[in-house]
Amino acid sequence: MSFQPMNSEPKDLRLEESIEQVLNGDRQAFVHIVEAYQQQIFMYCWRLLNQRQDAEDAVQEIMVKAYQKLETYEPKTSFSSWLYKIAYHHCLNMLRRKRFFYSIAPLLREDKEQVASAEQEAQKYIIGESMERALRRLSPEERNLLILRVFEEKSFAEIGLILDKTKDSVKKRYSRLIQKIKKWMVDREGDLQWKLNEMTWKKS
């Protein structure tokens, strides 16, 4: 499965038209929605799941869920927020299932040092080494919040819609998260490294 870069968000009129066509029985019209959003949803899933194959599987399943639930979408809400909410809960369930599997199944690993996979190397180019280390230490919920704010550049209001939280609640959670990451980075890499990364972590 391959994904092509998305040039821009769909225009509201075309999006509304596509949704209306799908709801009226034109399944083919959903292709326009998939083409418009699949790349950004794929990148979001990759950052959250940290596995390319899992992300590719997830984005297909998320689009199927979006199609099945399209009649529940209300135009007064951002379609992007509605879709990201579906993606967030789907990825969270995937992470929970994976943790459960690892808790009951023995992991067979070689004693020798593991060599970084091509996927791990590619991930470094996506988020940067310092950010990657910090992201790996976060809970799925914390990781999601940081990804939505820093990488997806969502407003606190939109993140609130995705997480079913108030804007103020999201801002407080994000502020606490930034302080946690700041402490990690200062302890590990020194105050200078934090200053160099501060504008990236603490988008205002």
N, C-alpha and C positions, 0 to 999 in steps of 0.2 A: 504494500500500500504506500503510495507516495502523496506528498502534500505540496501544493504549489503556493508560493507567497501570495498573501492577500494584499491587494493594493489599498483598499479602503473599506470602511463600513458601508453597507448598502444604504442608499437613500431611503428615507422614511416611507415615501410614497410607494416605491417598488417593494419594500419589505411588507408594508401593509397589504399591498396587492397580492403578493405571493402567499401570505398567510391566509387571506380571504379565499384565494383559489384552492389552496390545500383543504381548507375547511369545507369547501363546496365540492370536494371529491377529486380535484386534480392533483394526484400524487406527484406528477412530474414537476409541479411548481415548487416542491420542497427542495429540489436540486439547487435552486437559486440561493436558498437559505444556507444549505450545506456548503456551497462554494464560497459564500461570503464569510462564514464563521469557522470553518473547519480548521484553518491554519492557526488562528489565535487560540482556539480551544485545545488544539493539539499541543501547542507550546506550553499552555497553562498546565495541562495534564502531565507533560514531560517533567516540568519543574517540580510539580507536587509529588509525582510517583517516582521520579528519578530513574525511570526505565523506559527506553524508547518503545520497546515492543508493547509494554503495558499501556503506554500512552496511545499508541496506534489502536490497540484493542478498545481502549476506553472511549476514544473519540467516536468510533463507529457506534458503540453501544449508547453513548450519550445522544447522538443524533437520532437514533431509533427512538429513544425515550422522549426526546423533544417532539418528534413526529406524533408519537402516541398521545402525548399530553398537550398538544398544541391548542386544543379547544379550551384548556384551562388558562391560557395566556390572556392577560388583560392589557389592552393597548395603553392604558394609563401608566403602566409600569414599563421601564426600559426593557426591550427585548433582550439586550445584552445581559442585563442583570438576571433576568429570568433564566436564560440559558446557562449562565455561570453558576447559578444556584443548583441546577440539575447536575452540572459537571462536578461541582464541589462535593455534593452528597454521594455521587457515584464513585469518585476517587477516594473519598473517606471510607466508604464501604470496602473498596478494594484493599486499602491499607489495613483495615481491621481484619479482613479475611487472611491477608498475608501474615499478619502478626500471629493470628490464631494457628495457621499452618505451621509456622516456625516454632510455636510453643509445643506442638505435639509431634512434630516430625524431626528426627535427628538429621543434622546437616552434615553431609559427607564432604569434608574439605581436606585437601592435601596439606601436609605439614609445612611445605615450603612456602615462601612468601608469594602471595598472589600478585600477579602482574595486572596492572590497570587495563581494563578492556577499552576497546575503541570507543564504546559508548561513554565510559567515564571520562575519557580524554575529550570527547566532543562536549560533554557537559561543562567542562572547565571553560570552554570558549563561550558558552551561553551565559554563565553567571559569574565567572571569575573564581579564582581559587579561594580567596578569603571568604567570599560570600558562600561558597559551596560548603566550606568547613562549618560555618555558622548554621546554615540551613540544616545540615545533618544532625545538629544537636537539638533542634527544635521538635516539639510535638507536631503532629499533622495539622492541628488547628492553628498553632503559631506559624508554622511554615506557610500555610494557606494565606493567613493574614498578611505576612510579609510579601509573598508573591503577588497578591492582588494589589497591594499598595505600591511596591517598588517596581515590579516588572510589568504588571498589567496597567499600572498608572490609574487605578480606579480611585475615585473620590471616596471620602469617608461615608458620604451619603449612599453611594452605590454599593460599597462594601456592606453597609448596614442592610440593604435590601437583599443581598446575596446570603448573608448570614442570619437574617431575621433578628437583627439587633438595631438598637438606636444609633444614630450618628455619634452621639456623645459617648456611648458605651464603647463603640469601635475605636474612637480617638483615645480613650483611656487605656484600652487594651494594647493599642499600638504603641503608645508612649511607654508603657511598662516593658513591652517587648524590646523596644529600641534601647532602653536602659540596660536590659539583660545582655543584649548583643554588644553594646558598648563595653560593658565590663569584660566580656569574653575577649574582645579584640584588644583592649588595653592590656589585659593580663597576659595575653599570648604574644602580641606583636608590638606593644608599646603605644604610647599616646600619639606618636607621629603617624603610625599606620591608621589609627582611628580617625585622625584629622583628615587624612587623605581620602578616607572612605565615607566620612560623615555626611556629605551632601547626597551620596547615593542611598545611604541607609535612611536618612532623615529628610525625606522629601516633604516640603511644606506646601 
